[in-house]
Amino acid sequence: MKQKQFALLGCGGTFDLLHSGHEAFLTFAILHAEKVLIGITSDTYVKKQKGQIAEAYVIRRNAVQQFLRKYHAFEKTEILPLDSVYIPTTWENLPIDAILATPDSEGGAKRINLKRQKEGKSELVIIPFPLSIAEDGLPISSTRIREGIIDRQGRLWVNPDWKEKTFILPEPLRKTLQKPIGEIIDAKTSTLSSQETASLIAVGDVTTTLFHNRGIVPRLSVIDLTVERKKRYATVDELGLKPINLTYSAQNTPGHISSEIFQICGEIFQRIKEGKNVLLHVIGEEDLTVLPILLYAPLGWVVCYGQPRKGTVKVVVSERIKQQARTLLSKFTIR
């Protein structure tokens, strides 16, 4: 058996929403060292980082362990929580040969060497490892996964080509779409947490007005001035909505998802990211806009839409839900 390049290699990270970039990083470490020390940032350390959101340490550690077991590498690794950028005390005196670092963690590796230098210890070799690149040419990151832009393999949830295409609903798919994607709630009385209220999207005139009448202004409100495909309102003002920062309009034929919907939804989510509340007035029919909205929305956001004769459907956006929306769209006729 060929001897590995390093006897003992150190590496670390948050490993939030374990993705293909993390897997490539860990695979490199496993292939080039007899033993690998893996530091995973603790919950305390994550909280200290301004604006950083991550899964609980236990979830992140378990995901790493599951990956290592899958490739029969668990026995040649040791995992500890990281409470700082430095090597855990338990490992400080081990004969570590090198540290594997991405451009994001290279600064931390250099700080480790400065500390070792001051303590009279030899510096560690820093092995640079490139960030994995997503379909759009930008790095795969947990932040972009959480923002709903890419999946864990770096694929875009919304194909840029769709902004030039029209999706036509095939007749056999109508029955499938009549089934609620989420749970049925009473939008008049259902309690939403403060987090849900802050990330709420309402699709449909009835659903939108119910929330606005309760004093809840969704981040995105989508209306078409019709109820159950019958014209109910002559103007947007007749809905009596609370003040909204920005209003967009888009054409969309019933039974279709227009290229304009995909284009405008992309712009809308940029404005929402800037803190705006937005109204989208669909000229035509808004029913199918739920699908592109689910693909654009960040993970954890709540989309509520009206389901004829059933009530309001509440969907918490997850990777599974996004995949479901993508699968449904793949069954449309595209022109």
N, C-alpha and C positions, 0 to 999 in steps of 0.2 A: 504494500500500500504506500502511495506517495506521501511523503512527509508534508504536513501543513506548513504554511509560511510562518505562522505564529503559534507559540505554545499557549499563550494566554492573551486574549484580546478583549478590550472593554468597549462598550457602546451604550448609548442611552437615548432616551426620548420620552415623549408623552404617550405615543402609540394610541392616540385617540381615534376611534372609528377605524380600526386596523384596515389599511388599504394596500393596494399592490405596491406602492412605494415603500411602505414599511416592510412588506414581505421580501422585496428585492434587497433591502438593506440588511435584514436578518439573514437572508440566504447567503449573501456575500460573507458575512461574519462567520457563519457556520462552515462554509467551504474553505475558508482561509485560516482557521484556527483550531487547535486541538480542543480548547475550551473557551467559552465565551461568557463574559460577565455582562449581564443586561440590566441597566438601571432604568427604572420606570418612574417618572415624576409622581410624587405622592399627591394626594388631594390637597394637602396644606400648601405644597409648592405651587400647584396650579392656581389656587386661590390668590396667591401673592402676585401672579402675573396679571396685570391690568387688562381687562377685556377678554381674557382667555376662558373658554368654556370647554369642558371635557367630561367624558364619562367618568364614573367613579373608578378609583384605582383598581378595585377588585375586578371590575368588568374588563378594564384594559389589560390587566395582568393575565386574566383567564384567556383572553383572546390571543395573547402572545403565546401562552403555554399550549393552547389548542393548535396553533400553527406549528410550533416546534414538535409536538407529538405527531402531527400529521406527516412530518418529514423525518421522523425517528431521530430527532436531534435534541430532545428534551434533556436526556441524561448528560449531555456535554455542555450544558448551560447552567448558570446560576442567576437568579433574579432577586433584586432587592429594590425597595423604594428609594427614590432620590428626594431628599428634602432641600437640596441646594444644587448648584452647578458642579460642585466638587465630588470627588470619588467618596462613597460612603466609608466611614471609619473602618468597618469590617474588612474592606478590601485594600485599604491604604498601603499596607506592607506586603501585599502579594506581588509576585514578580510579573507584573503586567508588561507586555511587550509594546503594545500600541493601543491607540484609541481610534475607532472608526467614527468619522464625523461627516455630516452633510454641511452644505453652506450655512444652514440655519444653526447648526450646533458647533461649528468650527470655532466661534468666539469663546464658547465655554471650554472647549478643549485647550485653547491657548491659555485661558485663565488657570486651568489645572496645572499646566506646565510652569507657569509663573510661580504658583504656590509651591510646587515641588522644588523649583530652583531656589526659592528662599529658604526652604527646609533642608537644602543640601542634597536633595535626591536627584537622580538622573531624569532628564526629560523623556517623555514618551513620544514615540513616533506617531504623528497624526496622519491617518490615512483618509484622504478626501473621497467622499462617495457622492456622486451627483444625485440631485433630486429627480424623481421619475416625472415624466412629462405626460400631461393629459392630451386628449384628442384636439384641444384648441391651442396646443403649443405652450400652455402655461403649466406650472408645477401641479402635481396631484397633492392636495393638502386636505386635512380634516376640516379646515375652515371652509373650503370650497364645497366639500361634501355636505357639510351642515347647512350651508347657504342654499343648497338645492341645485347647484350648477352642474356638478358631475357625480357619477357613481364611484364606487370604491376601485373600479378598474380604470378610472379616468375618462370614461365615456360621457359625453354631454347628454344631459337629459333631454335637451331641446336641440335637434339637429338644425344648424344654421340654414340648410337648404329648405327647411319647412317654411321659412319666411317668404319664400317665392312660390309656394305650392298651395293648392286648395285640397282639403280633405273632404271626401264625400262619404256620408254614412251609408253602408250597404244595408239593404232591408233586413237580412237575417240577424244583424247586430242590434236592431232596435230593442228586441226583447231583453237582450243581455243588459243594455243600458237602462232599462226600466227597473232593474234591481238596484237597490241602494248600495253605494260603495261603502258607506259607514253606518253609524247608528241613527235611528230616528229619534228626534228630540222635539220638545215643544218650545219653539223659539220665543214664545210669549213669556214663558216662566222658567225655562231651563237656566240653571246657574252656571256661569262661566267663571273660571278663576281669573285673577288679574293678568296672569301670563297669557291665557287664552284670549282675553279681551284685547290685549296689546298686539296679538298676532292673528286677528280675525279677518277672514275674507267672506263676504256674503254675495251669493250669486242668485239672482232672481228678484223681481220687484216685491213680492210678498215678504220673502226672507229679509231683504234689505230694509224695508219699511218697519218690519217688526223690531229689528235691532235698533234702528234710529229712534223709534217711538219710545224705546226703553232708555234712551240717552247713550246708547252704545254706538259709536261711530267706527265701523270696520276700517281696517287699513285700506281695503279695496272693496268697493260696492259696485256690483255689475247689474245693470237693469236694461230692459228693452221696451218698457212702457206697455207690456202685455202681461196678462195672467191666464195661464192655461191656453196659450196661443190666441187669445182674444184681446183686442186693443182695449186697454182699461184707462190709460192716461193720454192726454193730448200733448203735455209737456213734462219735462223733468220736474219743474216747480210744483206740479200737482201732487207729487209724492210726499212733499213736506219733509224733505231730508234735512238733517243737521248740516251746518256749514262744513264744506269739504275744500281742501287746499287746491286740488287740480281736477279738471274734468277732461276726459278724452272721449272721442266717438270713433266707432269703427263699423263698417258694413259687414254683414254676415247673413248669407242666405240660409233659411231653415234647412236643417239636415246637412249643413256644411260647417267646416271650420276654415275660414278664409285666411289667406296669407297675411292680410291686414291684422287679423286677430293675433297671430303669432308675433308680428312686428311690434304692435302696440303693447302687447303684454310684456315683451322684453323691456321696452322703455318704461312701462309702468313700474315694474319691479325695481328698476334703478331709482325711480323717484321715491318709492316706498322706502328703499334703503337709506335715502336721504332724510327720512322722517316725515314724509308727506302722507296725507290721507287722500285717496284717489277715487274718483267715480268714473266708471267706464259705461258709456251709453252705447249699447249695441243697436244699430239700425238694422232691423231684421229680426233675428232670434238669438238669444244668449245661451240657450240650454247647453250646447256642446262646448261652450267656453270653459266649462269645469275641467275638461281634460288638459288643455294647455296650461291652465292655472295651476293644476296639481303638479305639473312638470316644472313650472317656474318657481313654485313656492318653496321657501326654506323648510327644512325638517322641523317638525314640532308645531308648525303653524296649523291653524284650524280653518277649514273651508266648510261653510254651511251653504247648502243649496236646496231649493224646493223640489220635492218629488210629487207629481200630481197624485192626488187621492191618498197620499201616505203622510205627508207633512214635511218637516225640515230634516234633511240628512246632515249629520255632523261628521266630518272626516278629519282625523288628525294626520297630517302629512308625515309619511314615513318612507323609508326606502322601498318597502313592500308596496305601498300605495303608488309610489312613482312608477315602479315596475309594472304594476297593474294598468296604470294609465298609458304607459308606453306600449304595452302589449295590445290594448284596445285600439290605439291609434294605428298600430301596424296592420290591423284588419280593415281599415278604411281604404277606399279607392283614392289614390293620389294623382292629381293632375297639375 
